[in-house]
Amino acid sequence: MTHDFDVIVSPSFGGTQLLTTNLTGNPCAVVPNGFNDKGSPTSISFLGKLYGEASLLFFARAYQEATEWDKKVPPLFKP
């Protein structure tokens, strides 16, 4: 069975997705998605098809507009 996806959503760390995109040239957008229990920022990755930057950036922007993580400051960096 074959599946055709425009964008794959994945944790930025904890898998081989970022390594794979570095080796294949697939576009990837990484955006903030929260903080871990120590207060460090975490992120989520949107992986796209080759030459599929438009769909990839559409999804990443829609995620950022639906959340407020890009406006949050890590607790340790607050004045």
SVG drawing of the C-alpha trace seen along z (x, -y; Angstrom):
<svg xmlns="http://www.w3.org/2000/svg" viewBox="-6 -42 29 44">
<polyline fill="none" stroke="black" stroke-width="0.4" points="0.0,0.0 1.4,-3.4 0.4,-6.7 1.0,-10.2 1.5,-13.0 2.1,-16.7 3.5,-17.2 4.6,-15.0 4.5,-16.4 7.2,-15.0 8.9,-15.9 12.2,-17.7 14.3,-15.4 13.8,-11.8 13.7,-10.2 15.7,-10.2 13.4,-12.7 15.8,-15.6 18.8,-13.5 16.7,-12.0 15.8,-15.5 19.5,-16.6 20.5,-13.6 17.6,-13.7 17.2,-17.5 13.5,-17.4 12.4,-20.8 11.8,-21.0 10.4,-23.8 10.9,-23.7 8.6,-25.8 8.3,-26.1 5.7,-24.0 6.2,-24.4 8.6,-23.9 10.0,-20.8 9.8,-20.2 13.1,-22.1 11.8,-25.1 13.8,-24.6 12.0,-25.3 10.8,-22.3 9.9,-22.2 8.0,-20.4 9.1,-19.7 7.0,-19.9 8.7,-17.8 7.7,-18.3 8.1,-16.7 11.0,-17.7 10.0,-21.0 7.0,-21.1 8.0,-24.2 4.7,-25.9 2.6,-23.3 5.1,-22.8 5.2,-26.5 1.4,-26.8 1.1,-24.1 3.8,-25.5 2.3,-29.0 -1.2,-27.6 0.2,-25.9 1.8,-29.0 -1.3,-31.1 -3.4,-28.5 -1.0,-28.4 0.9,-31.1 4.2,-29.2 6.1,-31.5 5.3,-34.5 6.2,-32.7 9.5,-33.3 11.3,-30.5 10.8,-30.9 14.6,-31.2 14.9,-34.1 12.2,-36.3 13.5,-39.5"/>
</svg>
